[in-house]
Amino acid sequence: MAEHYDSIAQEYKKAKELPIRLHIERYTYFNMLGDITGKSILDLACGEGLYTRQFKQKGASLVVGVDISEKMLELARQEEAKNQLDIQYIVGNVMELGKIGDFDLVVASYLLNYAQTEEQLQKMCQTIFTNLKPGGRFVTLNNNSEQSPISYLKTEKYGFIKTITEPLQPGTAIKLIFSVADKQFSFDNYYLSKDTYKKVLEKVGFKDIRWQKMLVSPEGIKEFSQEFWQDYLDCMPHFGIECFKY
């Protein structure tokens, strides 16, 4: 996986400029996070650090970013060199990371959907739980495994589609294909049911697990219209998860 993301790092960074990233993804993410002033944040699967930087800019006291791809983190460190925010970046596999601190928030924009098995998911969730303070929260965006495959192509106008080559069952690869500036790149997520996510999150110790539908920003509706976003809202390709460590 690290090698693949090394090879698409630049394209992946450009994809973060798609309107869907700004008007749905970011809007939903920060709506879930709320006020992060003074919070310590561990950002897992941070990629090139887009949100990692925004956390610090929005008042977080400490931010650490972790990603499996060295090339992704090179891009993040280049941005850090241009505008120093005192963010630490660590190359690492979340399943093998262990404890690196006690954080108010552990966050991830698309991490759990890389687990191919329940065992891998549990390793990810254990890392998340281990790095949270008592009273801390885990907030993440995730591929919606409950989305019907018949709607996979309806998101093409937003810059991406999903495809599968076999029926959905535990571990089935779901390929995401992005189109940015007339170029395409792809990567795989994996199917695990919503019930499996809930079971594993509870097993490692999380409580009060909440599912968040994706939201469109008022600015996005004003710029593109409600009708433009309706196909996304009808098929809901992603969702948010929030849970607590008591």
Stockholm file with secondary structure:
# STOCKHOLM 1.0

chainA/1-246         MAEHYDSIAQEYKKAKELPIRLHIERYTYFNMLGDITGKSILDLACGEGLYTRQFKQKGASLVVGVDISEKMLELARQEEAKNQLDIQYIVGNVMELGKIGDFDLVVASYLLNYAQTEEQLQKMCQTIFTNLKPGGRFVTLNNNSEQSPISYLKTEKYGFIKTITEPLQPGTAIKLIFSVADKQFSFDNYYLSKDTYKKVLEKVGFKDIRWQKMLVSPEGIKEFSQEFWQDYLDCMPHFGIECFKY
#=GR chainA/1-246 SS CHHHHHHTHHHHHHHTTSHHIIIIIIHHHHHHHCCCTTCEEEEETCTTSHHHHHHHHTTCSEEEEEESCHHHHHHHHHHHHHSCCCCEEEECCGGGCCCCCCEEEEEEESCGGGCCSHHHHHHHHHHHHHTEEEEEEEEEEEECTTSCGGGGGGGGGGTEEEECSSCCCTTCEEEEEEEETTEEEEEEEECCCHHHHHHHHHHHTCEEEEEEECCCCHHHHHHHCHHHHHHHHHHCCEEEEEEECC
#=GC SS_cons         CHHHHHHTHHHHHHHTTSHHIIIIIIHHHHHHHCCCTTCEEEEETCTTSHHHHHHHHTTCSEEEEEESCHHHHHHHHHHHHHSCCCCEEEECCGGGCCCCCCEEEEEEESCGGGCCSHHHHHHHHHHHHHTEEEEEEEEEEEECTTSCGGGGGGGGGGTEEEECSSCCCTTCEEEEEEEETTEEEEEEEECCCHHHHHHHHHHHTCEEEEEEECCCCHHHHHHHCHHHHHHHHHHCCEEEEEEECC
//
